[in-house]
């Protein structure tokens, strides 16, 4: 059965979720929006960004329920007539607000989906890279990046991504066009991947359903995601990403030597040594520099 998880923000308008019920329904991880990169209408504080209240409210409950957790920064880009803080200010606001536990939580995430009418693709890439570097320097690990093939094409002009290649990818689309959440992980769907980041194997999370309803434990909508499990017999870019972190020869072939290296890594971190990189093993693996 697929390993699935969810993400949401305050705009989803959920009451305090029951994460035990969410876990019983199949959830293995939850990613909460922590910061939106500019002010919003009606904001009462003087901060240059919007601090999403769901992280402070729910992050402890996510951990208590035994789910892997992370937080994401929705990166805002310059817009005509709108005041947008610099990428460094946005990232620093996230750093000030979000504490994560290395090896237990997932690495922090940043969301690249907004379009700018003031920056060309090269400028958008540089803005994105500034956010990434600021987060990496603080958390001492490559942050995950949420985006989609269409965003990378339309907003960033299929820009080369040499400085972002170590970021674990969280890809959106194609979405399953249904309202009720598919708790089986939409097995008939695969994400549109981005060639600038390698071959079609290179993603860790796939958001297959947006604004889905009826996930047990939630009163309103969530986005549904499937984890990309990698094991012996796999090959490609994602395997080389693993091999670089477990000390195996990075040939892109998940064979017996890589499996042994993964098992040794799992033993080191107190995990079941099955040689499979699933949602539990990914947590400490994502923190390897």
N, C-alpha and C positions, 0 to 999 in steps of 0.2 A: 504494500500500500504506500502511496506517495506521502512524503513528509510535507506538511503544509503549515502555513503561518499567516499572519494578518498584519496589516498596518492601518492606521487611522489618525485623524487629527480632530481638533475641537470642532471643526466645521461639520464633522459627521454627526455631532449632537448626540453622542451616546451618554447615557447615565453611567455612573461608575460600573465598569464591566465586572462580570463574574468570570475570572480567568480559570478557575477550576473547571467550570462548565465548558469553557472554550477548549481547554486541554482535553477534557473527556470527549469532545467532539472531533478531536484530531489535531488541534493546534500544537505546534512545537516551538514556535517563536512568535514574538510580537515586536513590531517596530513602531514607535510613537513619534509623532512630530513634536519637536521640542522648541524650535525657533522658526518663525517666518521672517525672511530677511528685510522687511521694511515695516513701518507702522501700518495699522489697519484702522478703519473708521470706528470711532467710538473708544479708542484706546485711552485709558485713564492715566497711565504712567508717562514718564518723560523719556523712555528708552527709544533709541532710533529703530528698534526692531520690535516684533511682536513675540512675546514669550508665550508659547502655547501651553495652557494649563494642564493638558492631559499628562505630560511627562511627570510633573510634580505630584499629580493626583494618583497616577496609576503605576508608575514604574516599580514601586515596592511590591504591589500586588502581583505584577507580572513575575517577579522573581520568586515570591512566596508560593506561587502556583506551580513552580518548576519549569517555567518556560524560559527559553533563551530570549534575551531582550536587546534592543538597541534603540537609538534615537536618531532622528534625522533633522538636518537643517534644510529648509526650502530656500534655495539660493535665488535671490532677486537680482535682476540685471537692470541697467539704466533704462528708464522709460521717459519719454518726453512729458514734461509737466508733472512728474512725480519725483519726490525726493527719495533716492535710493542710497543707503549707506554703502561704503566701500566693501569689497569682499573681505578685507581684513577685519572690519568692524562686525560684519555679520558672523564670521567665524569665531571671533572673540566672544561675542554674545553667547554663542553655543557653548564654547569652552567654559565660560563663567557659570552656565546653567546646568550642564550635564556632566555628571560623574559616572564613569563606567568602570566595571571591574575587569581588568585584563585577564584573559584566559577563561573567564566565566561568561561574560557578556560577549555579544558580537561587537566588532569595531564600530565606531560612529559612522553614520551615513550622511551624504549630502545629495540633494535632489536637484537635478539639472533638467528642467523642462520649460522654464519661462523664456520667452523670446524678448529680444531687445530691439527697439527701433533706433538705437543710437550707436550700437556696436556692430561692426562687421564680424564675420565668423572668426577671424583671427583674434579680434578683441574679446569676443565671448569666450574663446578658448583660454586666453590669458587670464580673464576674470575667474573662470572656473579653476584654473591651475592655482591661482592665489588662494582660493578657499581650501583646496586640497592640501597645499603645502602648510598652511596655517594649522589645519587639523592634524596633519601628520606630525608636525614638529611638536605639538603639545601632547598628543596621545601616544607618540612613539610607535605608530603603526599606520599603514596605509588605510585611509577611510574607504568605506564602500561608496559606490556611486550609483544612484538611481537615474536612469535615463531610458531612452528608447531609440530605436534605429531611425524613426522619423524625425525625432528631435535632433539627433546627431547630423542628419542629412539637411534638414530645413533650417535649423538655427545655427549650427556650427559648420555647415558646408562640407561635411565629411572630412573634417580636419584630422590630420594625423594626430596620434595620441601617445607619443613616446614617453612623456612624463607621467602618464596616468595608467600605464599598462599593468602596474601592480595593484591597482584598486580593484577589490572584488566587485564585480558587476551585478547590479540588480536591475533587470530589464522589464519594461512594460510592453505589453502588446505582442501578438494580437489578444484582445480581450474576448472572453466568452460573453456573448451578448444575451445574458440572462439576468434576472433580478435576484432570484434565490441563489444563495451561495452553493457552489459545487464543492462539497467536502471531499470528493475523490481526487481533487487536484487537476481536473480537466486533462485526463491522460491523452486525449486526442489532439492537444494543442502543444505547440513548441514556440518559444520566443523568436521574434525577429532579432537576429544578432547583428553586431556591428563589425564589419571587416577590418576596420582600423585597430581593433583590439585582438585580432587573431581569428581563428576559425570558429565554426558554429558551436563548438563545445564551451566557449568561454563566457560563462555566466554562472552565478551561484544561486540567485533568486529570480524567479519569473512571476511577475504580477499578471495573473491570467484573468482576473475578474476585478472590476472596479465598482465601488458603491454597491456591493452585494448586501442583501438583507438575510435575516434569519440565521445568522451564525449564533449558535447557543452561547448565552452569556452576554450578548450585546443587544441593546434596545434599538439601535438604529443601524446605519450602514458601516461597512468596513471594506477594505480591499483585500482580496485573497491572493496568496502567493504559494508557489511550489518550490521546494528546495531541490537543487540539482545534486543528487547523490552520485559520487564517483567511486569506482571500485576497480578491482583487477579486471583487465580486459578493455578498460577505457583507454582512449588515446587522444592526443591533441593538445591544444593550448592550455586547457584547464589542468591537464595532468602535469605539464611543465610547471605551472603555478604551484601545484602541490609539491612536486619534486624539489623545487628550490627551497621549500620551507622545511622539508623533512630530511634534507641532506642526501637525497638520491640523485643519481645522474639524470640530468634534465633532457631526456630524449623524447619525451611525450608519450612513452609507452608504459602503461600501468601493468608491469609484469611482477614476477615474484620478488625482485629486489626492492621495488617501490612498495609493494605490499608489506614486506618485512620492515622497511623504514617507517611506514605508517603505523604498524603495530607497536614498534618501539616508541614512537611519539605518543601513542595512546597510553601505553603503560606509564610513561613519564608523567602524564597528566591525569592519571587515575581513571582512565576510561576503559571500557570493554575493548580488548585488543582483537577486533574482528577484521582489521585492515580496510575498513570501509570509511570513506570520508562522508559522513552524514551531518545532520544539523548539530550534533553534540561535538564531534571532532572539529568541525569548522570553527567553533568558538575559539579554542586556543590557537588553532592553525592561523586564523586571521590576524592574530596579534604578533606573529613572528615578523621581525623587521624585514 
